[in-house]
């Protein structure tokens, strides 16, 4: 399996966005998030570190394009949009979409409809 989870954590160590692609109990999630905050980045030998960094860069650029200079408050107040972006990009732990315009098109349509 590729990506098991995605966490966005602020400088104080507070989780602002968590998306899991495999089942974990709430206790397991809390323990994992605490460990990640301490280690900062969890990966195994099978993962390509450059690919992970490129994915993080793509996610930030996509959010920046939608929110305009994205910040922590944008994610907190628009959590459903942040999750929707991740769902457009990652399916079952695999990156399926890397085009920013393809990721943002459904979100823009939802914004127009509301």
C-alpha positions as CSV (number, residue, x, y, z in Angstrom):
1,X,0.0,0.0,0.0
2,X,1.2,3.5,-0.8
3,X,0.0,6.3,1.5
4,X,-1.4,5.1,4.8
5,X,-2.4,8.5,6.2
6,X,-2.0,12.2,5.7
7,X,-1.6,14.6,8.7
8,X,-1.3,18.4,8.8
9,X,0.1,19.6,12.1
10,X,0.8,23.1,13.2
11,X,4.0,24.3,14.9
12,X,2.5,23.6,18.3
13,X,1.9,20.0,17.4
14,X,-1.9,20.3,17.1
15,X,-3.4,18.1,14.3
16,X,-5.4,20.3,11.9
17,X,-6.2,17.7,9.2
18,X,-6.1,14.0,9.4
19,X,-7.0,11.6,6.6
20,X,-6.5,7.9,7.0
21,X,-6.6,5.4,4.1
22,X,-6.7,2.3,6.4
23,X,-8.8,1.5,9.4
24,X,-7.3,2.5,12.8
25,X,-9.1,2.8,16.1
26,X,-9.3,6.3,17.7
27,X,-6.7,5.2,20.3
28,X,-4.3,3.9,17.5
29,X,-4.8,7.2,15.7
30,X,-3.9,9.3,18.7
31,X,-0.8,7.2,19.4
32,X,0.2,7.4,15.8
33,X,-0.3,11.2,15.6
34,X,1.7,11.7,18.8
35,X,4.6,9.6,17.4
36,X,4.5,11.5,14.1
37,X,4.7,14.8,15.9
38,X,7.8,13.5,17.6
39,X,9.4,12.1,14.5
40,X,8.0,14.7,12.1
41,X,7.9,12.4,9.1
42,X,7.1,8.7,9.1
43,X,8.2,6.6,6.1
44,X,9.5,3.2,5.4
45,X,12.3,2.0,3.1
46,X,9.8,1.2,0.3
47,X,8.7,4.8,0.0
48,X,10.3,7.3,-2.3
49,X,11.2,10.4,-0.2
50,X,11.3,12.7,-3.2
51,X,7.8,11.5,-4.3
52,X,6.4,12.2,-0.8
53,X,8.0,15.7,-0.9
54,X,6.6,16.4,-4.3
55,X,3.1,15.3,-3.1
56,X,3.3,17.6,-0.1
57,X,4.4,20.5,-2.5
58,X,1.5,19.7,-4.8
59,X,-1.0,19.7,-1.9
60,X,0.2,23.0,-0.6
61,X,0.2,24.6,-4.1
62,X,-3.3,23.3,-4.7
63,X,-4.6,24.7,-1.4
64,X,-2.7,27.9,-2.1
65,X,-4.4,28.3,-5.5
66,X,-7.8,27.7,-4.0
67,X,-7.5,29.7,-0.8
68,X,-5.0,32.3,-2.0
69,X,-2.0,32.2,0.3
70,X,-3.3,29.3,2.4
71,X,-2.8,29.4,6.1
72,X,-3.8,27.3,9.1
73,X,-7.1,29.2,9.5
74,X,-8.2,28.4,6.0
75,X,-7.8,24.7,6.7
76,X,-9.6,25.0,10.1
77,X,-12.6,26.9,8.7
78,X,-12.8,24.9,5.4
79,X,-11.9,21.5,6.6
80,X,-14.4,19.8,4.3
81,X,-12.8,21.4,1.3
82,X,-9.3,20.3,2.5
83,X,-10.6,16.7,2.8
84,X,-12.3,16.9,-0.6
85,X,-8.9,18.0,-2.1
86,X,-7.2,15.0,-0.5
87,X,-9.9,12.7,-1.7
88,X,-9.5,13.9,-5.2
89,X,-5.7,13.4,-5.0
90,X,-5.4,10.1,-3.2
91,X,-7.5,6.9,-3.4
92,X,-6.9,3.8,-1.3
93,X,-3.4,5.2,-0.4
94,X,-2.3,5.8,-4.0
95,X,-1.9,9.2,-5.7
96,X,-4.4,9.2,-8.5
97,X,-4.5,12.9,-9.5
98,X,-1.7,15.5,-9.8
99,X,-3.4,18.1,-11.9
100,X,-4.3,21.1,-9.8
101,X,-7.0,22.2,-12.2
102,X,-8.6,18.7,-12.2
103,X,-8.4,18.6,-8.4
104,X,-10.0,22.1,-8.0
105,X,-12.7,21.9,-10.7
106,X,-15.3,19.9,-8.5
107,X,-14.6,22.3,-5.6
108,X,-15.2,25.3,-7.8
109,X,-18.4,23.8,-9.1
110,X,-19.6,23.3,-5.5
111,X,-18.7,26.9,-4.6
112,X,-20.7,28.1,-7.6
113,X,-23.7,26.0,-6.6
114,X,-23.8,27.2,-3.1
